[in-house]
Amino acid sequence: MQGHIRKRSKGSWEYIIDIGPHPAQRCSACHRRFWVERRPKGECPKCGGRLTETEERRRQTKAGFATRKEAQVAMNKTLVAVEEHTYVAPTHLSLRNYLTNEWLPAIESTIRASTFRSYKQHVECHICPHIGSVQMQKLSGSAINALYAKLAVSGKRDAKTGLSALSIRHTHATLHRALKDAVRWERTTRNPADAADPPRVAGGGHEMKTWDARQLAAFLTATRSDRLGGLWHLLAMTGMRRGEALGLPWEDVDLEAGRISVRRALIPNGKVVVVSEPKTARGRRSIALDPETILVLREQAARQLSDQQRKGNEWRDTGLVFTKEDGEAWHPEVASRFFRQAVRRVALPTIRLHDLRHTHATLALRAGIHPKVVSERLGHATISITLDTYSHAIPAMQEEAAARIAELVFSCDTA
């Protein structure tokens, strides 16, 4: 690597270094050169001519040093970074330009549609309107903290009320992910979100509420004949996620063997519903069914056959277990709304539809079922997630273990 130092006309010093070959494009008409930062240009932005790809040696200049010694020290550090492949060329790229033109298009095909939609909402509504004009390489932890403080006061659309701590943490997660990718893509040397301090969430986010066995039995009995009664039953007795149950096709149900295979899920993306992979790699799983759940699914099949005969040509064969009267899939948010109505009708303590999953896990752990089995039924990535999420159910297991050990020890002693 080569570099040299020279004195500027205003008395300051600057260094010029050769940072090696770099992808570029040359215009065949005006012969202008454009360095390729993230993605090539389609045509010459100056004259509209055809661009050809090339590779040329690139120089970098840094000025503003008071003495030759300061310039020498800075140049040496830069040369070391170039040699170690950690050097990132300075750029005036704004955070808005990076997020909207580079990051979001690059990750769209790699994540779930619902996740992308939330990322895009955070970028467009909470990040870019406030700090989008900041140069990405000049973004600091303090600037991000100022953003969070502003969102807490006037972050909603009316600009008069603030976002919740949980919403701000979600925004932080999006920004942190985007800047982490920027480091990997050599657009910046550091992630300033590491130095930011998002607000803490009291109670760890959504409060987990569950029913006991008697309350769950009362609800399932009262809603057995409802159109979505079978869905409530399946969620409560298997711990499946809402989208997994709504996206379950009959071809993945084996009533003779008493098992279902989870291989897909219906995910809401605004007003439309998209088919997606399960949330985690271990989300693709096989779940054993109890005899009562098998009976409920047989009743669901009979109900669906009746719907099909009644609708005739209007019936749409989606192959799903839980459908509307015409065979169309349910929107997950609509299913959640019907569940809230059913809970109010039965007059039980209010819980969310997702809390049926929590209820299943809590009852299973308190019944002494091994956490590994519970984790497999839920489709968690690791058993530690199960134990951390349902730690409230562990004390009961501890007490039972203590009692059993004492009984074993002292029964042997008396014998």
Disulfide bonds with the S-S distance in Angstrom:
none
